[in-house]
Amino acid sequence: MVVIIEDKKKMEKKIRVGALISGSGTNLQAIMDACENNQIPCQMAFVGSDRIDAKGLQRAQNYNLRTFFVDYAGIIRRYKTQSQKFRLPEDFNLKETLSKQKVFVNDENTEKVKRFIKSRVIAEDMLLREISRFQFDLLVLAGFMRKLTPYFIDRVNTDYEHPKVMNIHPALLPAFPGVDGYGDTFRYGCKVGGCTVHFVNYGEDTGPIIAQKSFQILPHDTLETVKKKGLNLEWQLYPECIRLFAEGRLKVVKKSWITDGQLVSRRIVNILSA
């Protein structure tokens, strides 16, 4: 849904943005500030978390935003010993979900992976019920530390050519996917670090890249200074990418190349001129 906000000078279209967080919410703060200051044509619709003690929820409440919490940890813990008490969503197909997911590519049919997928889908079903109460055009992951399954992604990304789940990652993808991008970058001895905003797909940090920012890693840098440099860039980059989305300037296209005699295809993001 697009909300029309009347301004004295002009009519400006604002999109609704929902956010999922797990921690302090510093990227969320940057996005909320950009909305509040009219730096981006957006307004926040909701903020959800998998942790009730996430400090970002208080940040959102300070802005009078609607918030909610889904107890991932509790669901996962109880599912390990009481799986028979849980009901999976009626529209969930385990075989289809396993065939789509790209996180556990080497052991996708093991019982451990099946249990992982089922427990997350139960939590995601609750998450989908919560967000269905709101109208939103874009869902941003602002430090949401849970792997999303194809079950969830397919129910938000209803238009394959126009994805609307966006994530920020603390490394220059495709290098260093996973939870500790800055740490991995620093320990590898890289001379350049950075952050990446991308659309979410079925893999771990493998979705189409929207934009990146980089910084130099100097001999005197520590892991703490590397993280500080990266965060300062994240707070600039995420609102910029959301603005491009709001302006309709992000187009996902399929590109193909011949590499070593093999046809390789990938979806990439083109940024259209203003």
Secondary structure as GFF3:
##gff-version 3
##sequence-region A 1 274
A	DSSP	beta_strand	2	6	.	.	.	ID=ss1
A	DSSP	beta_strand	11	21	.	.	.	ID=ss2
A	DSSP	alpha_helix	26	36	.	.	.	ID=ss3
A	DSSP	beta_strand	42	49	.	.	.	ID=ss4
A	DSSP	alpha_helix	55	62	.	.	.	ID=ss5
A	DSSP	beta_strand	67	69	.	.	.	ID=ss6
A	DSSP	alpha_helix	72	82	.	.	.	ID=ss7
A	DSSP	three_ten_helix	83	85	.	.	.	ID=ss8
A	DSSP	alpha_helix	94	100	.	.	.	ID=ss9
A	DSSP	alpha_helix	111	131	.	.	.	ID=ss10
A	DSSP	beta_strand	138	141	.	.	.	ID=ss11
A	DSSP	alpha_helix	150	156	.	.	.	ID=ss12
A	DSSP	beta_strand	165	169	.	.	.	ID=ss13
A	DSSP	alpha_helix	181	188	.	.	.	ID=ss14
A	DSSP	beta_strand	192	199	.	.	.	ID=ss15
A	DSSP	beta_strand	209	216	.	.	.	ID=ss16
A	DSSP	alpha_helix	223	246	.	.	.	ID=ss17
A	DSSP	beta_strand	250	259	.	.	.	ID=ss18
A	DSSP	beta_strand	262	271	.	.	.	ID=ss19
###
